[in-house]
Amino acid sequence: MEGNKELYYEYQKNYHKKIREIKQRVANGQKIRVGFLVCALPSFAALPMYRAMQKEELFETKIVMIPSVYNIRNASDIHLEAENVFGKEQVMTSYVDENSFRSFDGNFDIIFFSNPYDKIVLPIHSIEHFAKLGVLTVYIGYGYLTSNHKLDFFRRGHEMSCLWKYYLDSNAGYAEYAAHSPLKGRNAKFLGYAKMDSFIPLPVAPKGKKRIIITAHHSMQISAESIGIQYSCFLRYYDFYLRLAKMYPGVEFVFRPHPLWETVLHEFWPQGMIDEYYRKIEELPNMFLHTDSNYFDLFQASHAMINDCGSYNAEYMFTGKPLCMLSKGDVKDKENYNEYFALQCIKHHYKAYSELDIIAFIEEIVLKENDFMKNDRMAFWNREIKGNWPHSSQYVLEDLKASVLG
């Protein structure tokens, strides 16, 4: 919902005041205090920014683990997980006990948000809360925006308009935001998607057996009248996935479900059926389950992807390898995916409407290595998606420094 334009300009004035304060801090020999508010490590898209800022004497960085409404009971465990990855010295937590959480008013000059939705975090950790305080608020998306159902939020939503800096993930994404946002894109730029700086492709294709990733999105529909994102094709193909491994014993298949996939699957299957599906995967010598938060290593070691997840349609292009997008039909695709970016990505991938189409993709494109769409696909990626990769985070960092100190 589009909010009050005058309010957003007022927040921008607050940011100018904060910039003057930061300049004074730096002149006095103090560091710029930067917090990275993270609900869950898999959504920490600004990780390359954190690493880049750690190398600069100008900044003092902290990762701050905050709860969302989805993981508030696990807040302590999520904090411990972050400490194991980054070390106790670098991680702060909002967790006090099961009923109370700490605020960070006055702790930071700049805050990066991993979550854009204020309604799923505590008010004291929201974008608008820090915008009111004049803290410089920055958002780098946790995944490429591909859905039609979140389009209005990301191009003119309240939280996006409250931000000091909004770094978009594509040229098309910036153009869409600039055309529709109350601030007409004044708080946004496309410099490349910093998240993808962590992905460095192998110089040559991995040797040995072909390895195909099979993804499973969480958006399983309860009925034909269900509203919202409906990417998932798992309930249609789940048995076929197991048969594929038997049909192609010389190919390795890696089943990569979305982090929310099992949670949503409980609406359709009892736990016993889910456990049985895991058991069947484990019994197949050439099929494996992959649930690690870091999937870039999997991208590197793969040869192709069979996909029903939105963001992977863009992310997997960085590999240069072929992707088969599972379609529910062209009409449904237009309902699910936004026209300005997602459908443009999909045009440069292979599409499957049936089991036979998936088999044809495996045999003709993967096994025979006849990726005839590659040149057009990589030209599109280079023009619309690549940006300054693999140095996007450095360009964002330089932009931030110029905006604060220039």
N, C-alpha and C positions, 0 to 999 in steps of 0.2 A: 504494500500500500504506500502510495506516495505521501509524504508528510509535508511539514511546514518548511518551505524554502527559506524563509527568513531565519528560522531556527538553525538551519544548516550553515548559513552564512555567519551566524553568531558563533557557532562552534569554530568555524575557520578563523574568526577573530581571536578566539581563545587560544588557538594554536599559535598564532603570531606572538601572543604574549609569552607563551611557553618557550618559543624559539629565542626570544630575547633573554629569558632566564637561563637557557642552556648556554648561550653565547657567554654570558657572565660567568657561569660555572667553569666553562672551558678556559676563559681568560684567567680565572683564579687557580688554574692547575688541576681542576677536578675533572673526573671522567663523566661521560654521558651514560646514564643508567638505563639499561635496556632489558625489559622483561619479555619473555616468550610464554604467553598463556596457552597451555596445552591441556586438552581434555583426555586425549588418548594418543599414544605415540604413533600409531599408523596414520593419524591425520596431521602430523607435524610437518606440513609442507615447507615451512620456513627454516627447516634444519640447515640447509646450505647457507642461509643468512646468518644463523647462529654461529656456524663454523667460521664464516668470513669475518664476522665482528670480533670473534675471539682472538683473531690474529692482529687486531688493531689496538694500539695503546689507548686510543681515544675512547673506547667503550668498556663498560663493565656489564657483563651479561649474566643473566640468570634464567633458567627454565623454571616456570611456575606451573605446577600441576594443579588443575582446578577440576571440580566435579561437573558433570552434566547430569540432567535429570535421568539419563539412562544408566549411569554408572556410579551414582552417589553412594551406594552401599559398598562399592569396591574402591572408594577414593584412596584409602590407605594402601591397598595393594598396588594401585596404579602409580602411586608415588614411589613405592619401593622398586617397582620395575624401572622407573626413570632413573633412580639412584644407581641401579645396577648398570645401566647403560652409560650414564654421563658422570657418575660420581657424586657423593654427598655434597661436596663443596659447590657444585653447580646447580643443584636442584632445591627449590623451595616448594613447600606445600601449603595449600590453604586449609588442609585437614587439621582440625583440633580434636574433635571427637565425632561421634555419629550424628550429633545434633547441632554442631557449630563449626563454622568455617571462617577463616581469617580473610580480611580484606588487605589490599595492597596500596591503599591511598597513601601518596607521598613517597612510595618506594622507587618509582620509575619516571624517567623523562619520556621514553618511547616504549610502547607496548605493541608487540605483534600478536595477532589473534589467530588461532588455528580453527576457531569456530565462528561463523558469521551470525548465528541465530541467537539473539539475546534471550529468547523465550526458553531456551533449553539449558541456560546456565543461571547461577544465582545472580540477582541484580547487582551485587557488589563486584561481579566479575564481567559485567557486560560492556559492550562497546560504548553504549550511550553513557553509562556511568563514568567512564574515563574521559569521554568527550566533554562532559559537563565540567570535569576537573581541569580540562585543558591539557591532559596528557596526550602526546602525539600518538594517535592510533593508526595502526597499519594492518592491512589484511592481504595475505597471499592465499589463494584458494587451495583447499585440500584435494581438489580434483578438478578436471576440466568440466565446465558447465555444458551439459549436453541435453538436459531435459527441458521440455516445454513447460513442465509443471512448476518449476522454480524460476522461470524466466523473469516474471515481473519483480520478484524479490531482488534478483541480482542486478537488474538494470535500473530500478528506481525505488528499491526497498529502503526503509528507514535506516537500518544499520549501515548500509553502504553509503548513504548520504551523510551519515555522522562522521565517517572516517576522515582522517587527515590525508592518508595515502591509500589508494586501492590499486594494487598491481595486478593487471589482468593477465590472462593466460594465452591470449591470441590476438592477432590484429583485428579479427572479426569481433571478438569479445569487447575490445576497447571501442570500436566503432558503434556497436550496439548500445553500450553503456553511455557513450557521449551523446548519442541521439535521443536517449530517453530519460536520463537521470535529471533530477531537479537542478543539480550543479552543472549540467551539460558537460560532464567529464572533467571538470577542472581539478578534481582530486584524484584523477586516475591516469595511468600510463600503461603501455605495453612495452616491456623491455626484454621479454622472454620469461618463461615460466621457471622460477628459481627452483622449484621442487625437482625438476628434471636434471638439474646440474649434477645430482647424485648418480645419475645413470650415465655410464661410459660404455659404449658398445665394444665388443671384441673386434679386433681388426680383421679377423677371418671367422667364417662360420664354424661353430663347434663340430668336431669330427665325431664319428661313430654313428649310433642309431639316431634317426630323426626323433626329435622330441617336440610334442605338440601340447600346448597348454589348453585346457578346457575350463572356461570360467563359469561361475554360477552366481548371478545377481540375486539379491534378496527380494526383488519386487514381484513375487508370485501373486497372481490375482485370485481372489476368492470366487468371483463370478465375472461374467462378461460385462456386467454393469459396474465393476469396481472402478474407482477413480484413482488418480495419481499415477506415478510411474509404473509402467508394466513392461519392463525390459525382459524379465526372466523367462527362460524357456526350459528350465530344469524339469518341471513336472511333465513336460512333453517328451523330453529326451533322456531322462535319467537312466532308464534301462538300456537305451541305445548306446550311451557312453560306455557302459560295461561291455556291451557286445563289440564295440569298436576295438577294444583292447584284445579281444579274442580273434577278431577278423585280421588284425595287423600285429602279429606277435613280434615283428621286427621293428615296431615303432613304440616309443615310450610316450605314454599319456600322463600328464600331470593335472590332477583335478584341483583347481584353485577357486574355492568359494569366497564370496564376499564375507567380511567379518560379521555381518548381520544375518547371513544366509540361514544358519542353523536356528537362530532365534525365531525367524519368520516361519521356517519349515515346521516348527512345532504346531502351527495353526492347521497344518494339513496331515502331518505324520506324528504318531506317538514316538516317544524316545526309542522304543524297541526297534522300530523301522529305521530310524536314523542310524542307530548303532549297527544294524544289519547292513546298511549301505556302506558304512565305513569298513565293516568286516569284508565285504565283497571286494572293495577296492584293494584292501590289504592283501587279499588272497591272490590277486592278479599279479603275476611277476613283472609285468610291464606297465603297471598303473600305480601312481603314487598320489598321496594327498599333500597339498602344500598350504599351510595356514600362517606362515611367518609374516610378521608385519612388513618386513623388507622383501619385496618381490622383484627388485631390479636384478638380483643375481639370477633369478628364474628366467627373466626376460633374456639375459645374456646367453644362458645355456640352452635356450629353445630354438626351434626352427620355424615355428608357426603357432598361431592361436586360433581357437574356435571360441567365439566371444558373444556374450549377451550383456556385458557390463558397459555402461555409457562412456566413462572416462578412458577406458583402455582403447577405444577407437582412435583417440588422439595419442595417448601415451605410447602405444606399441609402434607407432610410426617412427619413433626414435630409433628403433632397432633396424629398420629397413626391411623387415621380414613380413611375409604375407599374413593377413588376418582374414578369417571368414566370419562375417557378422551374421548372427542368427536372427532372421527376420520373422515377424508375425504377420507379414503382409505389408505392402506399400502404404496402404491407408493407415494401418495401425502405427507404422513407423513414423508417419507424419504427425500423428497424435502424440507420440512419445518423445520424439527428438526435435530440437529446435532447428529451424531452417537455416539460420545464418551461419551456424558452425557445425553442429553434429551431423546433419544430413550431408553437408559438404564433405566431411570426413568419410562418411559411409559410402559416398559415391566412388571413393578411391580404394575401397575394399571389395573383396568378394562377398557375395550374399548367398545365404542358404535358406530356402523355404521348406526344405524337407530333408529326410535322412539321405536320400539319393544325392542331393546337392552337397551335403557334407562329405559323403564318400568321394564324389567327383573332386572336391577341393583337395582331399588327402592324396588321391591318386594322381591327379593332373598337375596340381600346383606344388604340392609338397614333395611327393616321391619322385616325380619327373623333373622337379625344379624348374617348372615353366611359369614363373611369376611374371606374366605379361603385363600386369598393371603397375609394376614397380616404378618405372620411370615417371609416369604421371603422378603416382602417389608421392614420390619423394620430391617432385617439383612443387606439389601442393604443400607438403610439409615445410619445405624450405621457404616458401613464400608467406605462409599464413601462421605457422606454428613455431618454427625454429627460434626466431628472435636472435638473442645473443648467446644461446646455448653453445657450449657448456659453461659460459661465464655470465649467465643472466644475474646471478646473485651479486656478482661484483659490480655490474652495471646498476643494480638496484641500490647497492651500498653507496656508490658514488653519487647517485641521485639524492639519496637521503642526506649525505654529508653536505652536498651543495645547497640543499633546501634549508638545512639548519645553520650552516656556517658561512654560506656564500654571501 
